[in-house]
Amino acid sequence: MAKTQTPMMPTGGKVLPKLICVLVGLVVLVIVVRHPSEAAAMFKVVGGAFVGVIEGLWTFVQRLAG
């Protein structure tokens, strides 16, 4: 029986996704440096929303399991 070759993931990548990530990182850095209290408040809101989503999914899985 012949071995099945698994395709390798490309290592290069396109420039646009990398550029977008760098720009988003710079924007976040500028917001944190120039407006630290507002950045902390935004992080707290986003973190709270993330925790809410995780808790909702966990409740769903628990009720689904019985």
TAHUBEL-V457203 format. One record per residue. RES is the residue in three letters. SS is DSSP state (a for helix, b for strand, c for the rest). PHI is phi as a letter, one per 40 degrees, with the letter a starting at -180 (NA if undefined). NEAR is the number of other ideal C-beta (glycine too) atoms within 10 Angstrom. Layout:
# TAHUBEL-V457203
res | ss | phi | near
RES | SS | PHI | NEAR
RES | SS | PHI | NEAR
This chain:
# TAHUBEL-V457203
res | ss | phi | near
MET | c | NA | 3
ALA | c | c | 4
LYS | c | c | 5
THR | c | c | 5
GLN | c | c | 6
THR | c | c | 6
PRO | c | c | 5
MET | c | c | 6
MET | c | c | 6
PRO | c | c | 7
THR | c | c | 5
GLY | c | c | 5
GLY | c | h | 9
LYS | c | c | 8
VAL | a | c | 8
LEU | a | c | 8
PRO | a | c | 9
LYS | a | c | 10
LEU | a | c | 10
ILE | a | c | 10
CYS | a | c | 10
VAL | a | c | 10
LEU | a | c | 10
VAL | a | c | 10
GLY | a | c | 10
LEU | a | c | 10
VAL | a | c | 10
VAL | a | c | 13
LEU | a | c | 11
VAL | a | c | 11
ILE | a | c | 14
VAL | a | c | 14
VAL | a | c | 9
ARG | a | c | 9
HIS | c | b | 12
PRO | a | c | 10
SER | a | c | 7
GLU | a | c | 11
ALA | a | c | 16
ALA | a | c | 11
ALA | a | c | 11
MET | a | c | 14
PHE | a | c | 13
LYS | a | c | 10
VAL | a | c | 10
VAL | a | c | 10
GLY | a | c | 10
GLY | a | c | 10
ALA | a | c | 10
PHE | a | c | 10
VAL | a | c | 10
GLY | a | c | 10
VAL | a | c | 10
ILE | a | c | 10
GLU | a | c | 10
GLY | a | c | 10
LEU | a | c | 10
TRP | a | c | 10
THR | a | c | 10
PHE | a | c | 10
VAL | a | c | 9
GLN | a | c | 9
ARG | a | c | 8
LEU | a | c | 7
ALA | a | c | 6
GLY | c | h | 4
